[in-house]
Amino acid sequence: MIRPYYVDNFGTDLTVDLVLYDASANITTNETEAVTREYTITLWKLLEGVTATRIVAVRNTNALITAYSPQEVQVSSMPLRGNF
């Protein structure tokens, strides 16, 4: 659901990784034991002019949301020779 939105509106793909934690804060693969879910969303393109000044949790008002930004944006160097 989130991928088509970013592809259509921003022209970038993304990955979503989910880690489940049990009541002892240990990583688990069992959905029924999970009490905490941690999603990591990675965009594969820098979005010019777009910021994370407001993030909305739709289904859970008790969610803790933390947004991390890279300290430095890495841009590829132009090739010195070759066909473009």
VENCOR-V574478 format. One line per field, one symbol per residue. psi: psi as a letter, one per 40 degrees, with the letter a starting at -180 (. if undefined). A space follows every 10 residues. Layout:
psi = ???
//
This chain:
psi = ddddddddde fiiiihhhhh iadefihieh ddehehhhhh hhiehhhheh ifehhhhdeh eeihhhhhii dhhhhiiiid iii.
//
